[in-house]
Amino acid sequence: MIQMNNQTMGDKELMNDSISSQKMIESNYNTYANECVNPSLRTDFLNILKDEHDIQAELFNEMQKRGWYQVKPADPNDIAQSVQKLSQG
């Protein structure tokens, strides 16, 4: 636990903060890689982006294992509607 300004952050709050930070970091590296003109530097950004995705996946898996990040299965009807919408162009 971390205490800041007389408020305590437990493991769940810390992991929520960490996963949110990872999503922001990944978004930035994705932009950097997309807009990079130098091929070598782009490759470096893509390698870093993969590492950041791996960190986010570890956090996600740990949170899901603890019941702190539940993913609701998609409704088959919603999937069918999305497929139909996308196939119509």
C-alpha positions in Angstrom: 0.0 0.0 0.0 1.0 3.5 -0.7 -0.2 6.4 1.4 -0.5 9.9 -0.2 -2.1 12.9 1.5 -3.7 10.6 4.1 -5.2 8.4 1.4 -4.2 4.8 0.9 -3.8 3.1 -2.5 -4.1 -0.6 -2.3 -2.9 -3.2 -4.8 -6.1 -2.9 -6.9 -5.8 0.9 -7.2 -2.1 0.7 -8.0 -2.7 -1.9 -10.7 -5.5 0.1 -12.2 -3.3 3.1 -12.3 -0.5 1.0 -13.8 -2.7 -0.4 -16.6 -4.0 3.0 -17.4 -0.5 4.3 -17.6 0.5 1.4 -19.9 -2.3 2.2 -22.3 -1.2 5.8 -22.5 2.4 4.8 -23.0 1.4 2.3 -25.7 -0.7 4.9 -27.5 2.3 7.3 -27.6 4.8 4.8 -28.8 2.3 3.7 -31.5 2.1 7.3 -32.7 5.9 7.7 -32.6 6.3 4.5 -34.7 3.6 5.6 -37.2 5.1 9.0 -37.7 8.8 8.1 -37.7 10.6 8.7 -41.0 13.8 6.9 -40.1 13.3 3.1 -40.6 15.9 2.1 -38.0 14.3 4.4 -35.4 10.8 3.1 -36.4 12.0 -0.4 -35.7 13.3 0.6 -32.3 9.9 2.2 -31.5 8.1 -0.9 -32.6 10.3 -3.1 -30.4 9.7 -0.8 -27.4 5.9 -0.9 -28.3 6.0 -4.7 -28.2 7.7 -4.6 -24.8 5.1 -2.2 -23.5 2.3 -4.4 -24.8 3.9 -7.4 -23.0 3.9 -5.4 -19.7 0.3 -4.4 -20.2 -0.7 -8.0 -20.9 1.0 -9.1 -17.7 -0.9 -6.5 -15.7 -4.2 -7.4 -17.4 -3.7 -11.1 -16.7 -2.8 -10.5 -13.1 -5.8 -8.2 -12.6 -8.1 -10.7 -14.3 -6.8 -13.5 -12.1 -7.6 -11.5 -9.0 -11.1 -10.6 -10.3 -10.2 -6.9 -10.7 -10.6 -6.7 -14.5 -13.6 -8.6 -15.8 -14.3 -8.8 -19.5 -17.9 -9.3 -20.5 -18.3 -11.8 -23.5 -19.6 -10.2 -26.6 -23.2 -10.9 -27.4 -23.4 -13.1 -30.6 -26.2 -10.9 -32.0 -24.0 -7.8 -31.6 -21.1 -9.6 -33.4 -23.4 -10.6 -36.2 -24.7 -7.0 -36.6 -21.2 -5.7 -36.6 -20.1 -8.2 -39.3 -23.1 -7.3 -41.4 -22.5 -3.6 -41.0 -18.8 -3.9 -42.0 -19.5 -6.2 -44.9 -21.9 -3.7 -46.4 -19.0 -1.2 -46.7 
